[in-house]
Amino acid sequence: MSDSRFDVLESVDVAPLFAGDDVGRRACGEEMLQAFVRSNGFVARHFPHAESIDEQVTSVLDFFSLPEKQRMCLATRRYRPDASHCYRGFFPLPRERGWAHNEIFDFGPAKVSRAPTAHPVKVFLEESNQWPSREPHPGWRNEAEALYVALRNTAATIMRELAVALDGEAESFMVRFADDNGTLRILHYPSPPEDFVAADVDSLPERVDVAGRRIITRRHVDACALSVLWQDAVGGLQYEDRDGSWQEVPAGGGRLSVHAGSALELMSGGRIVSTPHRVVGTGQDRCSMGFFLEPMFSATITTTASGECITYADHMKDDFADLEVYASVMGDSVV
């Protein structure tokens, strides 16, 4: 158990990306890239509408106020066998102790990204969004869709300047993000049972600091290109930096944290590495949101040594195979 608080993740003022000149944008892009090198990510400040992001996300989180019966109408096939969807929708609290104690609602763009013809997981990747028949409050769906658009614009702008910092130009990199692909995920972490252990007890401590916090989501990396995360004032999100130290991500206050997924590691040839992260908590009820910027499913994100093109759909197929929540209902498609 650590006897002190964790270091705080560094922050970057990203305002020049949205209102600055070319020199300011390039300088900001370089600052972001160096933050990835040092810390595997950063906290973004002064992005568009930063002053209202807490209110916007909190309003969309109102989904979890719906009665359980209504939420379960949107549950994926793993939890509701008669459901037609596996990828988009509601993921209720796990029935058994697992790698996280949370409930999740996922949705994507209004127009789905198309996977390559006859791809094994095409039918799953191209699922339509699942929306509640009765909104938590009037206008909720419009708010959710508007938040998706705003966060994708923010994430894509950050991605573009990172591409320039990497390669000197952005077009050849950003062509792989030509549609609106991505995922917006809202998460609710109720107080976990006393016997809940998300950590691998053979290798990780259950309690991580003198505050008595314990791991409520295990260490993992995301499959996307770029993750843009928000958390409420309870906090608990941590990033692992290059030397294996954990850093605290500050919560609320009009801030978003930014980190890399495994797709970006492939796309950048390893110059940006995917960010291991986890969530710790004292048992207090917690909510968060993640926007995951994704390439087109048909886009090539890397090639093998033999010259075979690997698309983002291929990458997602491999990710599905590694996750029980998907693999248990996708069957031979992800073998």
C-alpha positions in Angstrom: 0.0 0.0 0.0 1.3 3.4 -0.9 1.9 5.7 2.1 1.4 8.9 0.1 -0.9 10.5 -2.4 -0.1 10.0 -6.1 1.4 12.6 -8.4 -1.1 14.6 -10.4 -1.2 14.2 -14.2 0.2 17.2 -16.1 -2.2 19.6 -17.9 -2.1 21.3 -21.3 -4.0 24.5 -22.3 -5.5 23.4 -25.7 -7.1 26.8 -26.5 -4.6 27.5 -29.3 -5.9 24.5 -31.2 -9.3 26.1 -31.6 -8.6 29.9 -31.7 -4.9 30.3 -32.3 -2.7 30.9 -35.3 -0.6 28.2 -37.0 2.4 28.8 -34.7 0.2 28.5 -31.6 -1.4 25.3 -32.9 2.0 23.7 -33.8 3.4 24.6 -30.4 0.4 23.1 -28.6 0.6 20.0 -30.7 4.3 19.6 -29.7 3.4 20.2 -26.0 0.7 17.5 -26.2 3.1 15.0 -27.9 5.7 15.6 -25.2 3.0 15.0 -22.5 2.4 11.6 -24.1 6.1 10.9 -24.0 6.5 11.9 -20.3 3.1 10.9 -18.8 1.2 8.8 -21.4 -1.5 11.5 -21.5 -2.6 14.9 -20.2 -5.5 16.9 -18.8 -6.9 19.3 -21.4 -8.0 22.8 -20.3 -9.8 25.5 -22.2 -11.3 23.5 -25.0 -14.6 24.8 -26.5 -17.4 25.0 -24.0 -15.2 23.8 -21.1 -17.2 26.0 -18.8 -20.3 23.9 -19.4 -18.9 20.4 -19.8 -19.7 19.3 -16.3 -23.3 20.4 -16.7 -23.6 18.8 -20.1 -22.2 15.4 -19.1 -24.2 15.4 -15.8 -27.4 15.9 -17.8 -26.7 13.0 -20.1 -25.8 10.8 -17.0 -29.5 11.2 -16.1 -29.9 8.0 -18.1 -29.1 6.1 -14.9 -32.1 7.6 -13.2 -34.4 5.5 -15.5 -36.1 2.6 -13.7 -34.1 -0.6 -14.0 -36.8 -2.2 -16.2 -36.5 0.6 -18.8 -32.7 0.4 -18.8 -32.8 -3.4 -19.2 -34.9 -2.9 -22.4 -31.7 -1.6 -23.9 -29.4 -4.3 -22.5 -27.2 -6.2 -24.9 -27.6 -9.8 -25.8 -25.3 -11.1 -23.1 -27.7 -9.8 -20.5 -31.0 -10.1 -22.5 -30.9 -13.2 -24.8 -33.7 -11.9 -27.0 -31.8 -8.7 -27.8 -30.6 -8.2 -31.4 -27.6 -6.1 -30.4 -24.2 -6.9 -28.7 -22.1 -3.7 -29.2 -24.3 -0.7 -28.6 -26.7 -0.3 -25.7 -26.8 -0.9 -22.0 -24.4 -3.1 -20.0 -25.8 -3.6 -16.5 -23.9 -4.3 -13.3 -22.0 -7.6 -13.6 -23.8 -10.6 -12.0 -20.4 -11.8 -10.6 -17.4 -10.0 -9.3 -15.3 -9.0 -12.3 -12.7 -6.6 -13.6 -15.0 -3.6 -12.9 -18.1 -2.7 -10.8 -20.1 -0.4 -13.0 -23.1 -0.1 -15.4 -22.5 1.4 -18.8 -24.5 2.9 -21.7 -22.8 3.1 -25.1 -23.8 4.9 -28.3 -22.1 5.9 -31.5 -22.6 8.3 -34.5 -26.0 8.9 -36.1 -24.6 7.4 -39.3 -22.7 4.2 -38.6 -19.2 3.6 -40.0 -19.2 0.8 -42.5 -16.9 -2.2 -42.0 -15.3 -4.1 -45.0 -17.7 -6.3 -47.0 -18.1 -9.8 -45.4 -16.0 -8.9 -42.4 -16.7 -11.4 -39.6 -17.8 -8.7 -37.1 -19.5 -6.4 -39.6 -23.0 -7.1 -38.3 -21.9 -6.1 -34.8 -19.8 -3.0 -35.7 -22.7 -1.6 -37.8 -25.4 -1.9 -35.1 -27.7 1.1 -34.7 -27.8 3.1 -31.5 -30.3 1.9 -28.8 -32.4 4.7 -27.3 -34.8 4.6 -24.4 -38.5 4.8 -25.5 -39.1 7.2 -22.6 -36.4 9.9 -22.1 -35.0 10.5 -18.6 -36.0 14.2 -19.2 -37.4 16.1 -22.2 -34.7 16.7 -24.8 -32.3 14.1 -23.3 -31.5 12.3 -26.6 -30.8 15.6 -28.4 -28.4 16.5 -25.6 -26.7 13.1 -25.8 -26.3 13.4 -29.6 -25.0 17.0 -29.4 -22.5 16.0 -26.8 -21.2 13.2 -29.1 -20.7 15.7 -31.9 -19.0 18.3 -29.7 -16.6 15.8 -28.2 -15.8 14.2 -31.5 -14.9 17.6 -32.9 -12.6 18.2 -29.9 -11.0 14.8 -30.0 -10.4 15.0 -33.8 -8.8 18.5 -33.5 -6.4 17.2 -30.8 -5.7 14.2 -33.0 -5.0 16.4 -36.0 -2.3 18.4 -34.2 -0.8 15.3 -32.7 -0.4 14.0 -36.3 1.3 17.2 -37.3 3.7 16.9 -34.4 4.4 13.3 -35.3 4.8 13.7 -39.1 4.8 17.3 -40.1 1.4 17.1 -41.8 -2.0 15.7 -40.9 -3.9 14.8 -44.1 -2.4 11.3 -44.7 -3.1 10.4 -41.1 -6.6 12.0 -40.7 -8.0 10.5 -43.9 -8.6 7.4 -41.7 -11.0 9.4 -39.6 -13.1 10.7 -42.5 -16.4 9.6 -41.2 -17.8 10.3 -37.7 -16.9 7.0 -36.1 -16.5 6.9 -32.3 -18.2 5.8 -29.1 -19.6 7.8 -26.3 -19.8 5.9 -23.0 -21.4 6.9 -19.8 -20.6 5.0 -16.6 -22.1 4.7 -13.2 -20.2 3.1 -10.3 -22.5 2.3 -7.4 -21.0 1.6 -4.1 -19.4 -1.9 -4.5 -20.2 -4.8 -2.2 -17.8 -5.3 0.7 -16.4 -8.4 -0.9 -15.8 -6.9 -4.3 -12.2 -7.2 -5.6 -11.5 -5.9 -9.1 -7.8 -6.3 -8.7 -5.9 -9.5 -9.5 -5.3 -10.4 -5.9 -2.2 -12.5 -6.9 -0.3 -9.5 -8.2 -2.0 -6.2 -7.3 -2.9 -4.7 -3.9 -6.6 -4.4 -3.0 -5.9 -1.2 -1.2 -3.7 1.3 -2.9 -3.2 4.2 -0.5 -3.6 5.3 3.1 -7.1 6.7 2.2 -8.1 3.1 1.9 -9.0 3.3 -1.7 -9.3 0.1 -3.6 -9.3 -0.8 -7.3 -12.8 -0.7 -8.8 -11.7 -1.0 -12.4 -8.6 -3.0 -13.3 -5.6 -1.8 -15.2 -6.4 -1.9 -18.9 -5.9 -0.1 -22.2 -8.5 1.1 -24.7 -8.8 -0.2 -28.3 -9.6 3.1 -29.9 -7.2 5.8 -31.2 -7.8 8.6 -28.6 -9.8 8.5 -25.4 -11.2 11.7 -23.9 -12.5 11.2 -20.4 -14.6 13.1 -17.8 -15.2 12.2 -14.2 -17.3 13.7 -11.5 -15.9 15.3 -8.4 -15.4 11.9 -6.7 -12.5 11.2 -9.1 -10.4 8.1 -8.9 -9.1 7.8 -12.5 -5.4 7.1 -12.7 -2.9 6.8 -15.6 0.3 4.7 -15.6 3.3 6.6 -16.9 6.3 5.2 -18.8 8.2 4.2 -15.7 5.2 2.3 -14.2 4.2 5.0 -11.7 0.5 5.8 -11.2 -0.7 9.4 -11.6 -3.9 10.9 -10.3 -6.2 12.5 -12.9 -7.9 15.6 -11.4 -11.7 15.5 -11.5 -14.3 18.0 -12.6 -13.7 21.7 -13.0 -14.2 21.9 -16.7 -11.4 19.4 -17.5 -11.1 16.4 -19.8 -8.2 13.9 -19.7 -6.7 12.6 -22.9 -4.9 9.3 -23.5 -4.0 6.9 -26.3 -5.6 3.6 -27.2 -3.9 0.7 -28.8 -5.1 1.7 -32.3 -3.1 4.9 -32.1 0.0 3.0 -30.9 -0.3 1.0 -34.1 -1.0 4.0 -36.3 1.9 5.9 -34.9 4.4 3.0 -35.2 4.8 3.0 -31.5 5.8 6.6 -31.1 2.7 7.1 -29.0 2.0 4.1 -26.8 -1.4 3.1 -25.4 -2.1 4.3 -21.9 -2.7 1.9 -19.1 -5.3 3.3 -16.7 -7.5 2.2 -13.8 -10.1 3.5 -11.4 -9.7 3.5 -7.6 -12.3 4.5 -5.0 -13.4 4.4 -1.4 -16.9 3.0 -2.2 -18.5 6.4 -2.8 -21.0 6.4 -5.7 -19.2 7.7 -8.9 -20.0 8.6 -12.5 -17.8 9.2 -15.5 -17.9 9.6 -19.3 -15.6 8.5 -22.1 -15.5 9.6 -25.7 -13.5 7.2 -27.8 -12.2 8.6 -31.2 -12.1 5.8 -33.7 -10.9 5.5 -37.3 -13.3 4.3 -40.0 -13.8 0.5 -39.6 -12.5 0.1 -43.1 -9.3 2.1 -42.6 -6.0 0.4 -42.5 -4.2 1.2 -39.2 -1.1 -0.9 -39.7 0.5 -3.6 -41.9 2.1 -6.9 -40.9 5.7 -7.8 -41.7 4.4 -9.7 -44.8 2.6 -6.6 -46.0 -1.0 -7.6 -45.0 -3.2 -4.6 -44.2 -4.9 -4.6 -40.8 -8.1 -2.6 -40.7 -9.7 -1.1 -37.6 -12.4 -3.7 -38.0 -9.7 -6.4 -37.7 -8.4 -4.7 -34.6 -11.8 -4.5 -33.0 -12.4 -8.2 -33.8 -9.3 -9.1 -31.8 -10.5 -6.8 -29.0 -13.9 -8.5 -28.9 -12.2 -11.9 -28.7 -10.4 -10.8 -25.6 -13.5 -9.4 -23.7 -16.0 -11.9 -22.3 -18.7 -9.3 -22.4 -18.6 -9.5 -26.2 -17.0 -12.9 -27.0 -19.6 -14.9 -25.1 -22.3 -13.8 -27.5 -20.4 -13.2 -30.7 -19.3 -16.8 -30.9 -17.3 -17.9 -34.0 -17.2 -14.4 -35.4 -14.4 -13.5 -33.0 -12.5 -16.8 -33.0 
